[in-house]
Every structure is written in C-alpha cells, then in structure tokens.
Amino acid sequence: MTRPSSDLAEFRKVFAKAQHIAILTGAGVSAESGVPTFRGAGGYWRKWQSQDLATPSAFSRSPSLVWEFYHYRRELMLTKNPNPAHIAIAECEARLAKQGRSVVVITQNIDELHRRAGSKHVLEIHGSLFKTRCTICGNIAANHKSPICPALEGKGAPDPKAEDARIPVEDLPRCEEEGCNGLLRPHVVWFGETLDSDILTAVEQELDMCDLCLVVGTSSIVYPAAMFAPQVAARGVPVAEFNMEDTPATLRFRFHFDGPCGSTLPPALERHETETV
C-alpha cells in the first residue's frame, strides 16, 4: 500500500466538489481542549481508569462511586471550551448548508463540545455526559445541572487520597418522570454494552451517502467505529485522516495530515474559492 497524500491543495479540490461530508471524531479532538481520556499512562481518576468504572457491574456494585466519577467529568467539562477544530467543523457545516451541501459529525466523544461549537447534525455513538437514563422506566433526558444532585456537590475529587463519598442510593440522581423516582445512570455506552441500534442505523445511512469522509483525532482501534472509515474507503470514497500520528487504518486512506487537528483542520475546511454563497 502506498502512503496517503498530505497535499492540502489536492484535498481542497476534493472538498470543493463534495456534497455530503461525514466527519468522524474521537478523543484526540477533545484532548486539544484539555479533556482527559482516563486511559493509558497517567490516565487515572483516583486509582481507577475509565474501563474500571464505566461498566454496568461497577454501577450495580457502587452507584455512588460511579456517579462521583461522572460528576467530576461533568463539572470538569463545564470549564473546557471548543477548540479551533470543533469551531472549523461547525462553521463548515453552517456555510455548506447554505449551498445545499451537508456535513454530519459522527463522534465517539461524550463531552458535547461539537454541539457547543455550533454543530447541529451530530450523531453521538457513545452517548453524552449531559444526558441521563432511568434504570427503571428507561427515560432519556438532557441534564446540564451543576451539580446534578445536591449530594454530589463538592464530591468527585480525583486525588488518589480522596475518600469515596458513599452517598446513599436514594440521594443519587433520581428520575423526574411522574411516579417513577428510579435511579438515573449516565446515558453513555459503557464497556460491555452495545451501541444504540437507531444511532448505528443513522450512521450507516450517512456513511453510505457521503462522498468525502474525514477521520479526526481517532486512534482507529475502538470498534465498531474503527471500521467506519475503512468501509467508506473500500467503496472508493476519498477519506482524509487528521491525527497526531499514523493509525492502523492510515494506509487505507487517500489523505493523511499529521499534527494537532486544531492546526490542520481549519485550513482544510475554510471557504473554497469556488464557493459563491
């Protein structure tokens, strides 16, 4: 396999003709806004990594501990802002919509930074930190309260010496649907859970329709998302990867742009000279 091109002018020619652009984003985009991943070296909250706490069994064992972890992440996200990559994607979507062209963001991130940057057409395949799901009635609701419940105020410190709050389950976030009061959980896809079939169907429809695909800040190792762009490339659609390093999928793509996506993406998505609106 030959190395993908890093010729920005060549990419821009393809971009100028594209009618339906799918942009797949991963943790690398959020990392440039200072969002921790809780994975890999140094990626700990207290003494745990995300895969220790982001599981159904961890929640059933200690809902208080898991809610402390997610409360910390929610509060942390309120101090973070979209970076130039998020903003370039949102501005591109708004501009191209006026030309009858579409941009969809398919993200593995749960931080809602794409929405905060102004992106409208966003498919969150792993859910959102700012949505809850009732463990009894199943109701899904947006929730941007800070703190999410009084008992969590001031809790969730990441210091390994911090003591677990051991909040009684009745004081954890509860469902507000009439007559329910069930325990809420974060509406995120945990390790060992399957992705939402409706979202996956919507993703497949977008990928079948796209005539240009961008892969931004993703390691291409988390499945099934890792297969999305290679499947698009296999049907001859140009795929451009924007990442700090090569990934297992790099050689399958037509373009690869190395470096922080906050630097590489804005010039790739800015207004093309052929755009009249």
PyRosetta script that sets phi, psi and omega in degrees:
from pyrosetta import init, pose_from_sequence

init()
pose = pose_from_sequence("MTRPSSDLAEFRKVFAKAQHIAILTGAGVSAESGVPTFRGAGGYWRKWQSQDLATPSAFSRSPSLVWEFYHYRRELMLTKNPNPAHIAIAECEARLAKQGRSVVVITQNIDELHRRAGSKHVLEIHGSLFKTRCTICGNIAANHKSPICPALEGKGAPDPKAEDARIPVEDLPRCEEEGCNGLLRPHVVWFGETLDSDILTAVEQELDMCDLCLVVGTSSIVYPAAMFAPQVAARGVPVAEFNMEDTPATLRFRFHFDGPCGSTLPPALERHETETV")
pose.set_psi(1, 138.7)
pose.set_omega(1, 179.2)
pose.set_phi(2, -84.9)
pose.set_psi(2, 155.4)
pose.set_omega(2, 177.2)
pose.set_phi(3, -64.3)
pose.set_psi(3, 141.4)
pose.set_omega(3, 175.1)
pose.set_phi(4, -66.7)
pose.set_psi(4, 158.3)
pose.set_omega(4, -178.9)
pose.set_phi(5, -77.3)
pose.set_psi(5, 147.6)
pose.set_omega(5, 171.8)
pose.set_phi(6, -116.5)
pose.set_psi(6, 26.1)
pose.set_omega(6, -178.4)
pose.set_phi(7, -83.0)
pose.set_psi(7, 103.6)
pose.set_omega(7, -176.4)
pose.set_phi(8, -64.3)
pose.set_psi(8, -38.3)
pose.set_omega(8, -179.5)
pose.set_phi(9, -61.9)
pose.set_psi(9, -37.9)
pose.set_omega(9, 179.3)
pose.set_phi(10, -68.5)
pose.set_psi(10, -42.1)
pose.set_omega(10, 176.7)
pose.set_phi(11, -59.9)
pose.set_psi(11, -41.4)
pose.set_omega(11, -176.4)
pose.set_phi(12, -64.0)
pose.set_psi(12, -32.3)
pose.set_omega(12, 176.0)
pose.set_phi(13, -63.8)
pose.set_psi(13, -42.9)
pose.set_omega(13, 178.5)
pose.set_phi(14, -66.0)
pose.set_psi(14, -43.9)
pose.set_omega(14, -180.0)
pose.set_phi(15, -58.7)
pose.set_psi(15, -40.2)
pose.set_omega(15, -176.7)
pose.set_phi(16, -64.0)
pose.set_psi(16, -27.2)
pose.set_omega(16, -177.1)
pose.set_phi(17, -94.4)
pose.set_psi(17, -15.9)
pose.set_omega(17, -173.1)
pose.set_phi(18, -68.5)
pose.set_psi(18, 136.9)
pose.set_omega(18, 178.5)
pose.set_phi(19, -103.2)
pose.set_psi(19, -31.6)
pose.set_omega(19, -177.5)
pose.set_phi(20, -131.8)
pose.set_psi(20, 105.2)
pose.set_omega(20, -175.1)
pose.set_phi(21, -106.6)
pose.set_psi(21, 125.3)
pose.set_omega(21, 175.4)
pose.set_phi(22, -105.2)
pose.set_psi(22, 128.6)
pose.set_omega(22, -179.2)
pose.set_phi(23, -118.3)
pose.set_psi(23, 113.1)
pose.set_omega(23, 179.2)
pose.set_phi(24, -93.8)
pose.set_psi(24, 125.0)
pose.set_omega(24, -177.9)
pose.set_phi(25, -124.7)
pose.set_psi(25, 148.9)
pose.set_omega(25, -180.0)
pose.set_phi(26, -133.5)
pose.set_psi(26, -164.3)
pose.set_omega(26, -170.1)
pose.set_phi(27, -60.6)
pose.set_psi(27, -26.0)
pose.set_omega(27, -179.0)
pose.set_phi(28, -60.8)
pose.set_psi(28, -32.2)
pose.set_omega(28, 178.6)
pose.set_phi(29, -67.9)
pose.set_psi(29, -45.6)
pose.set_omega(29, -179.6)
pose.set_phi(30, -68.9)
pose.set_psi(30, -34.2)
pose.set_omega(30, -178.7)
pose.set_phi(31, -57.7)
pose.set_psi(31, -32.6)
pose.set_omega(31, -179.8)
pose.set_phi(32, -73.9)
pose.set_psi(32, -9.0)
pose.set_omega(32, 171.2)
pose.set_phi(33, -98.6)
pose.set_psi(33, 6.3)
pose.set_omega(33, 179.1)
pose.set_phi(34, 83.6)
pose.set_psi(34, 22.8)
pose.set_omega(34, -179.2)
pose.set_phi(35, -89.9)
pose.set_psi(35, 121.6)
pose.set_omega(35, 179.5)
pose.set_phi(36, -72.9)
pose.set_psi(36, 152.7)
pose.set_omega(36, -179.2)
pose.set_phi(37, -100.2)
pose.set_psi(37, -16.5)
pose.set_omega(37, -177.0)
pose.set_phi(38, 58.3)
pose.set_psi(38, 32.6)
pose.set_omega(38, 175.0)
pose.set_phi(39, -135.3)
pose.set_psi(39, 159.5)
pose.set_omega(39, 174.9)
pose.set_phi(40, 72.5)
pose.set_psi(40, -173.4)
pose.set_omega(40, -176.7)
pose.set_phi(41, -58.9)
pose.set_psi(41, 128.3)
pose.set_omega(41, 178.0)
pose.set_phi(42, 78.2)
pose.set_psi(42, -0.3)
pose.set_omega(42, -175.4)
pose.set_phi(43, -89.7)
pose.set_psi(43, 59.4)
pose.set_omega(43, -175.6)
pose.set_phi(44, -115.4)
pose.set_psi(44, 145.9)
pose.set_omega(44, 164.2)
pose.set_phi(45, -112.8)
pose.set_psi(45, 118.1)
pose.set_omega(45, -168.7)
pose.set_phi(46, 54.3)
pose.set_psi(46, -119.0)
pose.set_omega(46, -179.7)
pose.set_phi(47, -109.0)
pose.set_psi(47, 12.7)
pose.set_omega(47, -175.1)
pose.set_phi(48, -114.6)
pose.set_psi(48, 151.7)
pose.set_omega(48, 167.4)
pose.set_phi(49, -101.5)
pose.set_psi(49, 167.8)
pose.set_omega(49, -174.1)
pose.set_phi(50, -56.3)
pose.set_psi(50, -38.3)
pose.set_omega(50, -177.4)
pose.set_phi(51, -68.4)
pose.set_psi(51, -14.0)
pose.set_omega(51, 176.2)
pose.set_phi(52, -79.6)
pose.set_psi(52, -30.1)
pose.set_omega(52, -172.6)
pose.set_phi(53, -109.5)
pose.set_psi(53, -25.2)
pose.set_omega(53, -176.8)
pose.set_phi(54, -88.1)
pose.set_psi(54, 59.5)
pose.set_omega(54, 179.6)
pose.set_phi(55, -140.5)
pose.set_psi(55, 151.3)
pose.set_omega(55, 176.1)
pose.set_phi(56, -59.8)
pose.set_psi(56, -36.9)
pose.set_omega(56, -177.2)
pose.set_phi(57, -68.8)
pose.set_psi(57, -37.5)
pose.set_omega(57, 177.3)
pose.set_phi(58, -62.8)
pose.set_psi(58, -39.5)
pose.set_omega(58, -178.4)
pose.set_phi(59, -68.6)
pose.set_psi(59, -40.9)
pose.set_omega(59, -179.8)
pose.set_phi(60, -69.6)
pose.set_psi(60, -31.1)
pose.set_omega(60, 179.8)
pose.set_phi(61, -74.3)
pose.set_psi(61, -44.4)
pose.set_omega(61, -176.5)
pose.set_phi(62, -149.1)
pose.set_psi(62, 80.2)
pose.set_omega(62, 179.4)
pose.set_phi(63, -59.8)
pose.set_psi(63, -30.9)
pose.set_omega(63, 179.5)
pose.set_phi(64, -63.6)
pose.set_psi(64, -47.2)
pose.set_omega(64, -179.0)
pose.set_phi(65, -63.2)
pose.set_psi(65, -44.3)
pose.set_omega(65, -179.2)
pose.set_phi(66, -65.2)
pose.set_psi(66, -40.0)
pose.set_omega(66, 178.4)
pose.set_phi(67, -68.0)
pose.set_psi(67, -33.1)
pose.set_omega(67, 173.9)
pose.set_phi(68, -59.6)
pose.set_psi(68, -45.3)
pose.set_omega(68, -179.8)
pose.set_phi(69, -60.0)
pose.set_psi(69, -46.4)
pose.set_omega(69, -178.0)
pose.set_phi(70, -75.1)
pose.set_psi(70, -30.9)
pose.set_omega(70, 174.3)
pose.set_phi(71, -62.6)
pose.set_psi(71, -44.6)
pose.set_omega(71, 177.6)
pose.set_phi(72, -58.5)
pose.set_psi(72, -44.1)
pose.set_omega(72, -178.4)
pose.set_phi(73, -66.7)
pose.set_psi(73, -40.0)
pose.set_omega(73, 177.9)
pose.set_phi(74, -62.2)
pose.set_psi(74, -48.5)
pose.set_omega(74, -178.3)
pose.set_phi(75, -64.7)
pose.set_psi(75, -38.9)
pose.set_omega(75, 178.1)
pose.set_phi(76, -61.3)
pose.set_psi(76, -42.0)
pose.set_omega(76, -177.5)
pose.set_phi(77, -64.1)
pose.set_psi(77, -27.1)
pose.set_omega(77, 178.9)
pose.set_phi(78, -69.3)
pose.set_psi(78, -13.5)
pose.set_omega(78, 177.7)
pose.set_phi(79, -98.7)
pose.set_psi(79, -3.2)
pose.set_omega(79, -177.7)
pose.set_phi(80, -103.8)
pose.set_psi(80, 156.4)
pose.set_omega(80, -178.4)
pose.set_phi(81, -130.8)
pose.set_psi(81, 155.3)
pose.set_omega(81, 174.6)
pose.set_phi(82, -57.8)
pose.set_psi(82, 145.2)
pose.set_omega(82, 179.1)
pose.set_phi(83, -103.9)
pose.set_psi(83, 179.2)
pose.set_omega(83, -175.9)
pose.set_phi(84, -56.5)
pose.set_psi(84, -27.1)
pose.set_omega(84, 177.6)
pose.set_phi(85, -69.0)
pose.set_psi(85, -47.6)
pose.set_omega(85, 177.0)
pose.set_phi(86, -56.6)
pose.set_psi(86, -45.2)
pose.set_omega(86, -175.2)
pose.set_phi(87, -68.3)
pose.set_psi(87, -39.9)
pose.set_omega(87, 178.4)
pose.set_phi(88, -61.2)
pose.set_psi(88, -40.1)
pose.set_omega(88, 179.4)
pose.set_phi(89, -65.8)
pose.set_psi(89, -45.5)
pose.set_omega(89, -178.7)
pose.set_phi(90, -64.8)
pose.set_psi(90, -42.9)
pose.set_omega(90, 179.9)
pose.set_phi(91, -66.1)
pose.set_psi(91, -37.5)
pose.set_omega(91, 178.0)
pose.set_phi(92, -63.3)
pose.set_psi(92, -44.0)
pose.set_omega(92, 179.5)
pose.set_phi(93, -60.2)
pose.set_psi(93, -46.9)
pose.set_omega(93, -177.9)
pose.set_phi(94, -64.1)
pose.set_psi(94, -41.1)
pose.set_omega(94, -177.6)
pose.set_phi(95, -69.2)
pose.set_psi(95, -45.4)
pose.set_omega(95, -176.8)
pose.set_phi(96, -70.4)
pose.set_psi(96, -28.3)
pose.set_omega(96, 178.4)
pose.set_phi(97, -59.5)
pose.set_psi(97, -34.9)
pose.set_omega(97, 179.3)
pose.set_phi(98, -69.1)
pose.set_psi(98, -17.4)
pose.set_omega(98, 179.5)
pose.set_phi(99, -99.2)
pose.set_psi(99, 5.9)
pose.set_omega(99, -178.4)
pose.set_phi(100, 77.4)
pose.set_psi(100, 18.6)
pose.set_omega(100, 179.2)
pose.set_phi(101, -109.2)
pose.set_psi(101, 156.4)
pose.set_omega(101, -175.2)
pose.set_phi(102, -121.7)
pose.set_psi(102, 147.9)
pose.set_omega(102, 173.1)
pose.set_phi(103, -130.1)
pose.set_psi(103, 127.3)
pose.set_omega(103, 174.0)
pose.set_phi(104, -119.9)
pose.set_psi(104, 138.2)
pose.set_omega(104, 174.5)
pose.set_phi(105, -102.3)
pose.set_psi(105, 123.5)
pose.set_omega(105, 176.1)
pose.set_phi(106, -113.1)
pose.set_psi(106, 106.1)
pose.set_omega(106, -170.5)
pose.set_phi(107, -117.2)
pose.set_psi(107, 143.8)
pose.set_omega(107, 171.9)
pose.set_phi(108, -88.9)
pose.set_psi(108, -7.0)
pose.set_omega(108, -175.6)
pose.set_phi(109, -82.1)
pose.set_psi(109, 148.7)
pose.set_omega(109, -176.4)
pose.set_phi(110, -113.4)
pose.set_psi(110, 15.8)
pose.set_omega(110, -170.6)
pose.set_phi(111, -96.3)
pose.set_psi(111, -5.7)
pose.set_omega(111, 179.3)
pose.set_phi(112, 63.9)
pose.set_psi(112, 16.6)
pose.set_omega(112, 179.7)
pose.set_phi(113, -66.0)
pose.set_psi(113, -29.8)
pose.set_omega(113, 176.3)
pose.set_phi(114, -63.5)
pose.set_psi(114, -43.6)
pose.set_omega(114, 179.5)
pose.set_phi(115, -64.8)
pose.set_psi(115, -41.6)
pose.set_omega(115, -179.4)
pose.set_phi(116, -66.1)
pose.set_psi(116, -27.3)
pose.set_omega(116, 177.3)
pose.set_phi(117, -76.4)
pose.set_psi(117, -15.3)
pose.set_omega(117, 178.6)
pose.set_phi(118, 115.1)
pose.set_psi(118, -0.2)
pose.set_omega(118, 176.7)
pose.set_phi(119, -64.9)
pose.set_psi(119, 135.5)
pose.set_omega(119, -178.1)
pose.set_phi(120, -102.4)
pose.set_psi(120, -39.6)
pose.set_omega(120, -174.2)
pose.set_phi(121, -98.8)
pose.set_psi(121, 87.0)
pose.set_omega(121, -174.6)
pose.set_phi(122, -124.9)
pose.set_psi(122, 128.0)
pose.set_omega(122, 173.4)
pose.set_phi(123, -109.4)
pose.set_psi(123, 114.3)
pose.set_omega(123, -177.0)
pose.set_phi(124, -97.6)
pose.set_psi(124, 97.5)
pose.set_omega(124, -171.1)
pose.set_phi(125, -73.5)
pose.set_psi(125, -20.2)
pose.set_omega(125, 178.5)
pose.set_phi(126, -107.6)
pose.set_psi(126, 12.0)
pose.set_omega(126, 178.1)
pose.set_phi(127, 86.6)
pose.set_psi(127, -159.1)
pose.set_omega(127, -175.2)
pose.set_phi(128, -145.5)
pose.set_psi(128, 141.0)
pose.set_omega(128, 173.3)
pose.set_phi(129, -60.7)
pose.set_psi(129, -25.3)
pose.set_omega(129, -172.7)
pose.set_phi(130, -104.9)
pose.set_psi(130, 28.9)
pose.set_omega(130, 170.0)
pose.set_phi(131, -132.4)
pose.set_psi(131, 148.0)
pose.set_omega(131, 177.4)
pose.set_phi(132, -120.4)
pose.set_psi(132, 158.8)
pose.set_omega(132, 174.7)
pose.set_phi(133, -133.9)
pose.set_psi(133, 133.1)
pose.set_omega(133, -178.9)
pose.set_phi(134, -77.3)
pose.set_psi(134, 132.5)
pose.set_omega(134, 180.0)
pose.set_phi(135, -76.5)
pose.set_psi(135, -10.4)
pose.set_omega(135, 179.8)
pose.set_phi(136, -102.3)
pose.set_psi(136, -59.9)
pose.set_omega(136, -173.9)
pose.set_phi(137, -95.0)
pose.set_psi(137, -12.2)
pose.set_omega(137, 176.9)
pose.set_phi(138, 82.2)
pose.set_psi(138, 1.9)
pose.set_omega(138, -178.4)
pose.set_phi(139, -63.4)
pose.set_psi(139, 133.8)
pose.set_omega(139, 177.8)
pose.set_phi(140, -106.7)
pose.set_psi(140, 130.9)
pose.set_omega(140, -177.5)
pose.set_phi(141, -141.8)
pose.set_psi(141, 143.7)
pose.set_omega(141, 171.4)
pose.set_phi(142, -68.4)
pose.set_psi(142, 142.6)
pose.set_omega(142, -178.8)
pose.set_phi(143, -151.4)
pose.set_psi(143, 108.9)
pose.set_omega(143, 179.9)
pose.set_phi(144, -113.6)
pose.set_psi(144, 20.6)
pose.set_omega(144, -179.9)
pose.set_phi(145, -64.0)
pose.set_psi(145, 146.0)
pose.set_omega(145, 177.3)
pose.set_phi(146, -136.7)
pose.set_psi(146, 106.8)
pose.set_omega(146, -2.0)
pose.set_phi(147, -76.3)
pose.set_psi(147, 167.7)
pose.set_omega(147, -177.0)
pose.set_phi(148, -69.5)
pose.set_psi(148, -25.7)
pose.set_omega(148, 172.5)
pose.set_phi(149, -153.5)
pose.set_psi(149, 154.3)
pose.set_omega(149, -174.9)
pose.set_phi(150, -56.2)
pose.set_psi(150, -37.2)
pose.set_omega(150, -175.2)
pose.set_phi(151, -65.1)
pose.set_psi(151, -21.5)
pose.set_omega(151, -178.4)
pose.set_phi(152, -91.3)
pose.set_psi(152, -5.4)
pose.set_omega(152, -178.9)
pose.set_phi(153, -58.5)
pose.set_psi(153, 127.9)
pose.set_omega(153, 178.8)
pose.set_phi(154, 76.4)
pose.set_psi(154, 2.1)
pose.set_omega(154, -179.7)
pose.set_phi(155, -96.8)
pose.set_psi(155, 173.8)
pose.set_omega(155, 174.3)
pose.set_phi(156, 89.9)
pose.set_psi(156, 12.1)
pose.set_omega(156, 179.7)
pose.set_phi(157, -56.4)
pose.set_psi(157, 135.5)
pose.set_omega(157, -174.8)
pose.set_phi(158, -79.7)
pose.set_psi(158, -8.7)
pose.set_omega(158, -177.2)
pose.set_phi(159, -56.8)
pose.set_psi(159, 129.6)
pose.set_omega(159, -179.6)
pose.set_phi(160, -57.5)
pose.set_psi(160, -22.1)
pose.set_omega(160, -179.6)
pose.set_phi(161, -87.1)
pose.set_psi(161, -7.1)
pose.set_omega(161, -178.6)
pose.set_phi(162, -64.9)
pose.set_psi(162, 139.7)
pose.set_omega(162, 179.8)
pose.set_phi(163, -85.7)
pose.set_psi(163, 142.5)
pose.set_omega(163, 175.8)
pose.set_phi(164, -62.4)
pose.set_psi(164, 137.8)
pose.set_omega(164, -175.0)
pose.set_phi(165, -71.6)
pose.set_psi(165, -26.8)
pose.set_omega(165, -178.2)
pose.set_phi(166, 48.1)
pose.set_psi(166, 55.5)
pose.set_omega(166, -179.4)
pose.set_phi(167, -73.7)
pose.set_psi(167, 131.9)
pose.set_omega(167, 176.8)
pose.set_phi(168, -57.0)
pose.set_psi(168, 140.8)
pose.set_omega(168, -172.6)
pose.set_phi(169, -58.7)
pose.set_psi(169, -30.9)
pose.set_omega(169, -178.9)
pose.set_phi(170, -70.2)
pose.set_psi(170, -15.9)
pose.set_omega(170, 179.7)
pose.set_phi(171, -98.3)
pose.set_psi(171, -2.2)
pose.set_omega(171, 176.2)
pose.set_phi(172, -77.6)
pose.set_psi(172, 169.7)
pose.set_omega(172, -178.5)
pose.set_phi(173, -53.6)
pose.set_psi(173, 131.8)
pose.set_omega(173, -176.1)
pose.set_phi(174, -122.1)
pose.set_psi(174, 153.0)
pose.set_omega(174, -179.4)
pose.set_phi(175, -67.3)
pose.set_psi(175, 137.7)
pose.set_omega(175, -179.4)
pose.set_phi(176, -101.8)
pose.set_psi(176, 5.0)
pose.set_omega(176, 174.7)
pose.set_phi(177, -65.3)
pose.set_psi(177, 143.1)
pose.set_omega(177, -174.6)
pose.set_phi(178, -56.0)
pose.set_psi(178, 126.5)
pose.set_omega(178, 174.9)
pose.set_phi(179, 76.2)
pose.set_psi(179, 8.4)
pose.set_omega(179, -176.5)
pose.set_phi(180, -98.9)
pose.set_psi(180, -73.1)
pose.set_omega(180, -178.5)
pose.set_phi(181, 62.8)
pose.set_psi(181, 22.8)
pose.set_omega(181, 178.5)
pose.set_phi(182, -69.5)
pose.set_psi(182, 160.7)
pose.set_omega(182, 176.7)
pose.set_phi(183, -68.4)
pose.set_psi(183, 131.6)
pose.set_omega(183, 176.3)
pose.set_phi(184, -89.9)
pose.set_psi(184, 151.8)
pose.set_omega(184, 171.0)
pose.set_phi(185, -126.9)
pose.set_psi(185, 159.3)
pose.set_omega(185, 174.4)
pose.set_phi(186, -62.3)
pose.set_psi(186, 139.6)
pose.set_omega(186, 178.6)
pose.set_phi(187, -87.0)
pose.set_psi(187, 68.6)
pose.set_omega(187, 176.8)
pose.set_phi(188, -128.5)
pose.set_psi(188, 156.2)
pose.set_omega(188, 178.0)
pose.set_phi(189, -84.9)
pose.set_psi(189, 117.8)
pose.set_omega(189, -178.9)
pose.set_phi(190, -90.5)
pose.set_psi(190, 162.3)
pose.set_omega(190, 176.2)
pose.set_phi(191, -56.5)
pose.set_psi(191, 132.8)
pose.set_omega(191, -179.5)
pose.set_phi(192, 90.9)
pose.set_psi(192, -5.6)
pose.set_omega(192, 177.7)
pose.set_phi(193, -101.5)
pose.set_psi(193, 155.6)
pose.set_omega(193, 178.5)
pose.set_phi(194, -90.3)
pose.set_psi(194, 154.7)
pose.set_omega(194, 178.4)
pose.set_phi(195, -72.6)
pose.set_psi(195, 154.3)
pose.set_omega(195, 178.1)
pose.set_phi(196, -60.7)
pose.set_psi(196, 123.1)
pose.set_omega(196, -174.5)
pose.set_phi(197, -66.2)
pose.set_psi(197, -32.5)
pose.set_omega(197, 178.8)
pose.set_phi(198, -66.9)
pose.set_psi(198, -40.3)
pose.set_omega(198, 178.8)
pose.set_phi(199, -67.1)
pose.set_psi(199, -42.1)
pose.set_omega(199, -179.9)
pose.set_phi(200, -62.3)
pose.set_psi(200, -39.3)
pose.set_omega(200, 177.8)
pose.set_phi(201, -62.6)
pose.set_psi(201, -43.7)
pose.set_omega(201, 178.8)
pose.set_phi(202, -63.4)
pose.set_psi(202, -40.0)
pose.set_omega(202, 178.1)
pose.set_phi(203, -61.8)
pose.set_psi(203, -46.4)
pose.set_omega(203, -179.4)
pose.set_phi(204, -60.4)
pose.set_psi(204, -40.8)
pose.set_omega(204, 179.2)
pose.set_phi(205, -62.6)
pose.set_psi(205, -43.1)
pose.set_omega(205, 179.8)
pose.set_phi(206, -65.7)
pose.set_psi(206, -41.0)
pose.set_omega(206, -178.6)
pose.set_phi(207, -70.1)
pose.set_psi(207, -32.5)
pose.set_omega(207, 177.0)
pose.set_phi(208, -67.5)
pose.set_psi(208, -29.9)
pose.set_omega(208, -174.0)
pose.set_phi(209, -90.7)
pose.set_psi(209, -23.8)
pose.set_omega(209, -170.2)
pose.set_phi(210, -68.6)
pose.set_psi(210, 146.7)
pose.set_omega(210, 175.0)
pose.set_phi(211, -115.7)
pose.set_psi(211, 6.6)
pose.set_omega(211, 170.1)
pose.set_phi(212, -156.7)
pose.set_psi(212, 136.0)
pose.set_omega(212, -179.1)
pose.set_phi(213, -128.7)
pose.set_psi(213, 132.6)
pose.set_omega(213, 174.6)
pose.set_phi(214, -112.5)
pose.set_psi(214, 137.6)
pose.set_omega(214, 176.6)
pose.set_phi(215, -116.5)
pose.set_psi(215, 114.2)
pose.set_omega(215, -168.1)
pose.set_phi(216, -123.0)
pose.set_psi(216, 116.3)
pose.set_omega(216, 172.9)
pose.set_phi(217, 64.0)
pose.set_psi(217, 36.7)
pose.set_omega(217, 178.0)
pose.set_phi(218, -126.3)
pose.set_psi(218, 142.3)
pose.set_omega(218, -174.6)
pose.set_phi(219, -77.0)
pose.set_psi(219, -12.4)
pose.set_omega(219, -177.3)
pose.set_phi(220, 56.9)
pose.set_psi(220, 37.4)
pose.set_omega(220, 175.2)
pose.set_phi(221, -125.1)
pose.set_psi(221, -10.1)
pose.set_omega(221, 179.9)
pose.set_phi(222, -93.6)
pose.set_psi(222, 120.0)
pose.set_omega(222, -178.1)
pose.set_phi(223, -94.8)
pose.set_psi(223, 152.5)
pose.set_omega(223, 3.9)
pose.set_phi(224, -82.8)
pose.set_psi(224, -5.5)
pose.set_omega(224, -174.7)
pose.set_phi(225, -56.8)
pose.set_psi(225, -31.8)
pose.set_omega(225, -177.8)
pose.set_phi(226, -62.3)
pose.set_psi(226, -21.3)
pose.set_omega(226, -178.6)
pose.set_phi(227, -89.1)
pose.set_psi(227, -14.8)
pose.set_omega(227, -173.5)
pose.set_phi(228, -57.5)
pose.set_psi(228, -57.2)
pose.set_omega(228, -175.3)
pose.set_phi(229, -68.1)
pose.set_psi(229, -41.9)
pose.set_omega(229, 175.7)
pose.set_phi(230, -58.7)
pose.set_psi(230, -34.6)
pose.set_omega(230, 177.6)
pose.set_phi(231, -67.0)
pose.set_psi(231, -38.3)
pose.set_omega(231, 176.9)
pose.set_phi(232, -65.5)
pose.set_psi(232, -44.8)
pose.set_omega(232, 179.9)
pose.set_phi(233, -61.6)
pose.set_psi(233, -35.1)
pose.set_omega(233, -177.3)
pose.set_phi(234, -65.0)
pose.set_psi(234, -23.4)
pose.set_omega(234, 176.8)
pose.set_phi(235, -96.4)
pose.set_psi(235, 15.8)
pose.set_omega(235, 171.2)
pose.set_phi(236, 89.1)
pose.set_psi(236, 7.1)
pose.set_omega(236, 179.9)
pose.set_phi(237, -83.2)
pose.set_psi(237, 135.7)
pose.set_omega(237, 178.4)
pose.set_phi(238, -62.9)
pose.set_psi(238, 132.9)
pose.set_omega(238, 175.9)
pose.set_phi(239, -122.9)
pose.set_psi(239, 132.5)
pose.set_omega(239, 178.8)
pose.set_phi(240, -118.8)
pose.set_psi(240, 126.1)
pose.set_omega(240, 179.7)
pose.set_phi(241, -102.0)
pose.set_psi(241, 130.2)
pose.set_omega(241, 176.1)
pose.set_phi(242, -117.8)
pose.set_psi(242, 109.7)
pose.set_omega(242, -173.5)
pose.set_phi(243, -157.3)
pose.set_psi(243, 161.9)
pose.set_omega(243, 179.8)
pose.set_phi(244, -73.1)
pose.set_psi(244, -19.1)
pose.set_omega(244, -177.3)
pose.set_phi(245, -155.2)
pose.set_psi(245, 170.4)
pose.set_omega(245, 173.9)
pose.set_phi(246, -65.2)
pose.set_psi(246, 155.2)
pose.set_omega(246, 175.7)
pose.set_phi(247, -125.8)
pose.set_psi(247, 172.4)
pose.set_omega(247, 178.6)
pose.set_phi(248, -59.0)
pose.set_psi(248, -18.8)
pose.set_omega(248, -176.7)
pose.set_phi(249, -100.2)
pose.set_psi(249, -5.6)
pose.set_omega(249, -171.1)
pose.set_phi(250, -50.9)
pose.set_psi(250, -44.7)
pose.set_omega(250, -174.1)
pose.set_phi(251, -70.2)
pose.set_psi(251, -9.9)
pose.set_omega(251, 177.8)
pose.set_phi(252, -85.9)
pose.set_psi(252, -8.6)
pose.set_omega(252, -171.2)
pose.set_phi(253, -102.2)
pose.set_psi(253, 158.6)
pose.set_omega(253, -179.2)
pose.set_phi(254, -79.8)
pose.set_psi(254, -33.6)
pose.set_omega(254, -177.8)
pose.set_phi(255, -129.2)
pose.set_psi(255, 149.0)
pose.set_omega(255, 171.6)
pose.set_phi(256, -143.9)
pose.set_psi(256, 125.2)
pose.set_omega(256, 178.9)
pose.set_phi(257, -118.1)
pose.set_psi(257, 116.0)
pose.set_omega(257, -173.6)
pose.set_phi(258, -87.0)
pose.set_psi(258, 140.2)
pose.set_omega(258, 175.1)
pose.set_phi(259, 126.2)
pose.set_psi(259, 177.3)
pose.set_omega(259, 178.8)
pose.set_phi(260, -62.8)
pose.set_psi(260, 131.9)
pose.set_omega(260, -176.5)
pose.set_phi(261, -67.8)
pose.set_psi(261, -21.2)
pose.set_omega(261, 174.1)
pose.set_phi(262, -64.2)
pose.set_psi(262, -21.0)
pose.set_omega(262, 177.2)
pose.set_phi(263, -98.8)
pose.set_psi(263, -38.9)
pose.set_omega(263, -173.8)
pose.set_phi(264, -83.0)
pose.set_psi(264, -30.4)
pose.set_omega(264, -172.5)
pose.set_phi(265, -77.6)
pose.set_psi(265, -43.5)
pose.set_omega(265, -177.4)
pose.set_phi(266, -54.7)
pose.set_psi(266, -45.6)
pose.set_omega(266, 178.6)
pose.set_phi(267, -68.4)
pose.set_psi(267, -24.7)
pose.set_omega(267, 179.4)
pose.set_phi(268, -73.2)
pose.set_psi(268, -31.2)
pose.set_omega(268, -173.7)
pose.set_phi(269, -106.2)
pose.set_psi(269, 0.3)
pose.set_omega(269, -178.1)
pose.set_phi(270, -66.6)
pose.set_psi(270, 167.1)
pose.set_omega(270, -177.7)
pose.set_phi(271, -54.1)
pose.set_psi(271, 129.9)
pose.set_omega(271, 177.5)
pose.set_phi(272, -87.6)
pose.set_psi(272, 150.4)
pose.set_omega(272, -176.7)
pose.set_phi(273, -59.9)
pose.set_psi(273, -21.8)
pose.set_omega(273, -179.8)
pose.set_phi(274, -82.7)
pose.set_psi(274, -9.0)
pose.set_omega(274, -178.5)
pose.set_phi(275, -78.3)
pose.set_psi(275, 129.1)
pose.set_omega(275, -176.3)
pose.set_phi(276, -104.9)
pose.set_psi(276, -19.7)
pose.set_omega(276, -178.2)
pose.set_phi(277, -95.5)
pose.dump_pdb("model.pdb")
